[in-house]
Amino acid sequence: MAKALVADWSTLAGSLLVTVRITLEALAAAVVVGGLLAILFSLSRWIEQSLFPYAIILQVTPIVAIAPLIIIWVSDTRVALVLCATIVALFPIVSNTTLGLRSVDPGLLDLFRLHRATRWQTLVRLRVPSALPYFFAGLRVSAGLALIGAVVAEFVAGTGGTVSGLAYQILLSGLQLNIPRLFAALFLIALTGIVLSMLAALAAWISLRRWHESEIARES
């Protein structure tokens, strides 16, 4: 496997870049869409009860089942792959952030009401900071799911050329019985997942280390 990494690095590196780019774009989309949905859910129970079941449906529906439909409906293969990975990564962001936005200290909430804070001020200055630990917990899960969604979508699409990711290299290596390259591609996927998880943990540490007890206790 090590020899295959060195000998086929030019091919594997290009595919790695494609997979990482799709994963990051899907994760960014999941963060934006999931964060906005979580804010809407926290502001209105009616909106949450109306839309949250659809988020659950997307979560429990196998991406392998809907990826072919998305790839057929969306003409741009790259956009279709990002969309598939976004669907897989969306639910942890929505559920964790919604829980965090609702898990506010009642005493602090009463204090904000006592000072006649608006809903926007309460959201920005109280609910969002309180939800950050929950958000980062969901982000670590979604980072791995975005990578899984990208790889699965690439498997379903089976595309080569300029949009060929590591999944395509696995498929091609399997057909050619090139087992070292196959395991090299698997190693790169696993390594990418570890790096994404570490980056999410680093972002949480940078954001929470000065005020939240979870990171303060870890440092002490």
C-alpha positions in Angstrom: 0.0 0.0 0.0 2.8 2.4 0.8 4.4 1.7 -2.5 1.1 2.4 -4.3 0.7 5.7 -2.4 4.1 6.8 -3.7 3.8 5.3 -7.2 0.3 6.5 -7.9 0.4 9.7 -5.8 -0.3 12.0 -8.8 -3.6 10.1 -9.6 -4.6 9.6 -5.9 -3.8 13.2 -5.0 -6.1 14.6 -7.7 -8.9 12.3 -6.6 -8.3 13.1 -3.0 -8.6 16.8 -3.8 -12.0 16.2 -5.6 -13.4 14.2 -2.7 -12.2 16.7 -0.1 -13.6 19.6 -2.0 -17.0 18.0 -2.4 -17.0 17.1 1.3 -16.1 20.6 2.5 -18.7 22.2 0.2 -21.4 19.8 1.5 -20.4 20.4 5.1 -20.5 24.2 4.6 -23.9 23.9 3.0 -25.1 21.7 5.9 -23.8 24.2 8.4 -25.6 27.2 6.7 -28.9 25.4 6.0 -28.9 23.4 9.3 -28.1 26.5 11.3 -30.8 28.6 9.7 -33.4 25.8 10.2 -32.3 25.4 13.8 -32.9 29.1 14.4 -36.3 28.9 12.9 -37.2 25.8 14.9 -36.1 27.5 18.1 -38.1 30.6 17.4 -41.3 28.8 16.5 -42.7 25.4 17.7 -45.1 25.5 14.9 -42.4 25.7 12.3 -40.4 22.9 14.1 -43.4 20.6 14.2 -44.1 21.3 10.5 -40.6 20.9 9.1 -38.7 18.6 11.5 -40.4 15.4 10.2 -39.0 16.1 6.8 -35.5 16.4 8.3 -36.0 13.0 9.9 -37.2 11.5 6.6 -34.0 12.7 4.9 -32.0 11.2 7.7 -33.5 7.8 7.7 -33.7 7.5 3.8 -30.6 5.7 2.5 -28.6 8.0 0.3 -27.9 5.0 -2.0 -31.6 5.0 -2.8 -32.0 8.7 -3.6 -28.6 9.5 -5.0 -29.4 8.0 -8.5 -32.5 10.2 -8.7 -30.6 13.3 -7.7 -27.9 12.6 -10.2 -30.5 12.2 -12.9 -32.4 15.3 -12.0 -29.4 17.6 -11.5 -27.5 18.0 -14.8 -24.2 19.1 -13.1 -22.6 16.0 -11.6 -20.5 18.0 -9.2 -23.6 19.8 -7.8 -25.4 16.5 -7.5 -22.6 15.0 -5.5 -22.5 18.0 -3.2 -26.2 17.8 -2.7 -26.1 14.1 -1.8 -23.4 14.7 0.7 -25.3 17.7 2.2 -28.4 15.6 2.7 -26.4 13.1 4.7 -24.6 15.7 6.8 -27.6 18.0 7.5 -29.5 16.2 10.4 -26.8 16.3 13.1 -26.4 20.1 12.6 -30.2 20.7 12.8 -30.9 18.4 15.7 -27.9 19.4 17.9 -28.2 23.1 17.2 -31.9 23.2 17.9 -31.4 21.4 21.2 -28.7 23.8 22.1 -30.8 26.9 21.2 -33.5 25.5 23.5 -31.2 24.5 26.3 -30.9 27.9 27.8 -30.5 28.6 31.6 -34.0 29.6 32.7 -32.5 32.1 35.1 -30.6 33.9 32.4 -33.7 33.8 30.2 -35.7 35.5 32.9 -33.0 38.1 33.3 -33.2 38.9 29.7 -36.9 39.2 29.9 -36.6 41.4 33.0 -34.4 43.8 31.0 -36.9 43.7 28.1 -34.5 42.2 25.6 -35.9 41.7 22.2 -36.2 38.2 20.7 -33.2 39.1 18.4 -31.1 40.2 21.3 -32.0 37.1 23.3 -31.1 34.9 20.3 -27.8 36.5 19.5 -26.5 37.2 23.0 -28.0 34.2 24.9 -29.3 31.4 22.8 -26.5 31.2 20.2 -23.6 31.2 22.7 -25.4 28.6 24.7 -25.9 26.5 21.6 -22.2 26.5 20.5 -21.1 23.4 22.4 -24.1 21.5 20.9 -23.4 22.9 17.4 -19.7 21.8 17.5 -20.8 18.3 18.7 -23.1 18.1 15.7 -20.3 19.5 13.4 -17.9 16.6 14.4 -20.6 14.1 13.4 -21.6 15.9 10.2 -17.9 16.2 9.1 -17.7 12.4 8.9 -21.1 12.0 7.4 -20.3 14.6 4.7 -17.3 12.5 3.7 -19.4 9.3 3.7 -22.1 11.0 1.6 -19.5 12.2 -0.8 -17.9 8.8 -1.2 -21.3 7.0 -1.5 -22.5 9.5 -4.1 -19.3 9.1 -6.1 -19.8 5.3 -6.0 -23.4 5.7 -7.3 -22.4 8.3 -10.0 -19.3 6.2 -11.1 -17.9 9.3 -12.8 -14.4 9.5 -14.1 -12.4 12.4 -15.7 -12.1 15.7 -13.9 -14.7 14.8 -11.3 -13.3 11.4 -10.3 -12.9 11.1 -6.6 -11.4 8.4 -4.4 -14.5 6.3 -4.7 -13.9 6.1 -8.4 -10.3 5.1 -7.8 -11.6 2.3 -5.6 -14.0 1.1 -8.2 -11.4 1.3 -10.9 -8.8 -0.5 -8.8 -11.3 -3.2 -8.0 -12.0 -3.8 -11.6 -8.3 -3.9 -12.5 -7.5 -6.1 -9.4 -5.1 -3.4 -8.3 -5.4 -4.2 -4.6 -2.6 -1.9 -3.3 -4.1 1.2 -5.0 -7.5 0.2 -3.6 -6.2 0.1 -0.1 -4.3 3.3 -0.6 -7.5 5.1 -1.6 -9.2 3.6 1.5 -6.4 4.8 3.6 -6.7 8.3 2.2 -10.4 8.3 2.9 -9.9 7.2 6.5 -7.1 9.8 7.0 -9.4 12.5 5.6 -12.1 11.6 8.1 -9.6 11.8 11.0 -8.3 15.2 9.9 -11.9 16.6 9.5 -12.8 15.4 13.0 -9.6 17.0 14.4 -10.3 20.2 12.7 -13.9 20.3 14.1 -12.5 19.6 17.6 -9.9 22.4 17.1 -12.6 24.8 16.0 -14.6 23.9 19.2 -11.6 24.4 21.4 -10.8 27.8 19.8 -14.4 29.0 20.2 -15.1 27.6 23.7 -11.7 27.4 25.6 -12.1 30.8 27.3 -15.6 30.5 28.7 -17.2 27.1 28.4 -16.6 24.5 31.2 -16.1 21.6 28.8 -12.9 23.1 27.3 -11.8 24.8 30.5 -11.9 21.5 32.4 -10.0 19.8 29.6 -7.2 22.3 29.9 -7.0 22.2 33.7 
